[in-house]
């Protein structure tokens, strides 16, 4: 017998010569006990060279498909550096790995499924958005208002890609201010304060900051943004000023940054097109990707965009 796959849902068949089979269900996956957790936590603590005083919490995430391989999250918040890593444990808990491949699955379909799941996750929340909510393509941009490459990306998306693609594309903006930029964090919080009053107020300030990027300093940023915001019809400048003074959106920016790190964003700009990463502004590449995503074929392949590393400036 060939091609047999043993899973949690598999069955063991015992067949007699008369071709009568007795079938019993395979036992379920073993529970992860306290001793197992301690053993795994101790190994990870040594493997990743965490301090001996650091407590490593082992959290069960999910099983892999219908197998007894399980995803485990190892977290430590009381060490000298925050630690969070996800590993996959073999059924007997002997081996830990970052990834396993199911040779019985279609790898292209798996990539498409993973891209769809990632795209859905990236679009969650109340980040500023532009375009139809049901557009077939969603672009999620992690950006920094002081980053020159981000300015180029912003202009390209707003002036080239979006006008050309129309209702096919939705753009979502996520703040990712880099620590090296003196006024990027303040700009991110101010932009988020504009979003509180509505996405239609965010985008004019978004364009203004990138258009006048070279004119801003840490000292003149907020006064200039407040003056510009007061020119937008229907905008409440007093509410905007109070939001900035009270740092009401600091936690929102923190969430975007944490989410970016979770998505392995290491620099700006980083763009995700329906879950597929694009680093740096390459108009032709982005347009080709949008065209492929909006013109379904019998077996569309997931493109692997060039430029794996984002440009940091």
Buried (B, 14 or more C-beta within 10 A) or exposed (E): EEEEEEBBEEEEEEEEEEEEEEEEEEEEBEEBEEEBBEEBBEBBBEEBEBEEEBEBBBEEEEBBBEBBBBBBEBBBEEBEEEBEBEBBBBBEBEEBEEEBEBEEEEEEEEBBEEBEEBBEBBBEEEBBBBBEEEBBBBBBBBBBBBBEBBBBBBBBBBEBBBEEBEEBBBBBBBBBBBEEBEBBBBBBBBBBBBBBBEBBBBBBBBBBBBEEBEEBEBEEBBEBBBEBBEEBEEBBBEEBBEBBEEEBBEEBBEBBBEBBEEBEBEBBBBBBBBBBBBBBBBEEBBBEBBEBBBEEEEEEEBBEBEEEEBBEB
